Amino acid sequence: MNVEEKIEPALSVLELSDPFHMCSVAMRFGLVPPAVETARVLEIGCGSGGSILPIASLLPDAKIVGIASDPHDVVAAKAIAEKMGVKNAHFWQLDWSELGPHLGEYDYIVCHDLFTRIESHLQREILSAISSLLTPSGVAYLSYDVKPGFDVRKMLANFISKKAAHFTKLGDRFSWKMEALFVLDELAKECKELDLLRHDPVYSNADDVLTSWMHAESVPLLFTDFARMLADHNLQFIGESDFFVREDLSPLILGSMSRTELERDRVRAEQYEDFVRCRASRRSLVCHSGLPLTLPDVRRLTATAGAYSSDSLTA
Ligand SMILES: C[S@@+](CC[C@H](N)C(=O)[O-])C[C@H]1O[C@@H](n2cnc3c(N)ncnc32)[C@H](O)[C@@H]1O
């Protein structure tokens, strides 16, 4: 069985935090974000520039800044930029607590793969930096792990690995782990709502997947707590960055809340969504509080997508 063939399409991190993509999703929610070609883009905690350097090379007229506290990251990012011939990316060794308006404003801010790996007072420092550096119509991207899916993954990985230890032969142990992941995948296919395996498409090596599930250093958040933290910093949730792939809220939620209720209480709807899907991680787009958001008509979008499906085109 080829597992990768069965995985639903998902956008990569690079695509999800690409300012063009952030801009187009934000526009679906009625916002008018800044022009992308000449944007000022900041990545907080940029590592060696893996996410932001491709953006810099695609947008030669944009001003790109990456900050990281680790000097090795900054040296590596600068060296790679030079090798790529990228001239519009700048990397600063800086603690995010030092970020302030004196360092300029940014139209798009990206913070990937660190938010739930750090303590809550540091999460607040990041939100405070985003709040003070984001231009009035700017859009920020934050990735983070969420309950309940993240905890469920850990629990399942522990169970599968403990059971595997009962097999004395290495081959048998490996087969059991693969089988267990296949069963989980089948379950996810049967129960369309379940999101457990999404965002984890590479599991030809069962050990890698289980190890990454078990030993992830992240402390997952409840979406409601994330939304509350945003509000404390005068920020608000726009929608998920993988909006187009996911078609937004699941039919179960759409069927049980009216459009008015959804618009009035998006945080509650999104939290239900995490429980229903057993979601493990999020990649959320965020803007300043007070900007008027309109909820895209998901039913109409889905129907339109149906009209253009390959089935209907060949019919
Ligand atoms: C897990 S890496 C994320 C790399 C990058 N975002 C990516 O997706 O490839 C965490 C990054 O955060 C940076 N970092 C950690 N604590 C920081 C702090 N207090 N201020 C600024 N950067 C910090 C590290 O130097 C590192 O570059």
The ligand as an ORCA input file, in Angstrom:
! r2SCAN-3c Opt
* xyz 0 1
  C      12.965     26.105     15.676
  S      13.823     27.459     14.986
  C      12.629     28.007     13.796
  C      13.271     28.222     12.485
  C      12.436     28.827     11.381
  N      11.338     29.618     11.869
  C      11.973     27.756     10.412
  O      10.765     27.490     10.363
  O      12.794     27.175      9.721
  C      13.732     28.661     16.264
  C      14.425     29.977     15.916
  O      14.047     30.933     16.920
  C      15.207     31.662     17.325
  N      14.981     32.149     18.709
  C      14.811     31.427     19.837
  N      14.631     32.252     20.883
  C      14.700     33.522     20.407
  C      14.593     34.820     20.995
  N      14.367     34.978     22.298
  N      14.689     35.901     20.190
  C      14.897     35.762     18.849
  N      15.003     34.547     18.233
  C      14.915     33.457     19.006
  C      16.350     30.688     17.199
  O      17.591     31.388     17.063
  C      15.932     29.936     15.913
  O      16.408     30.647     14.809
*
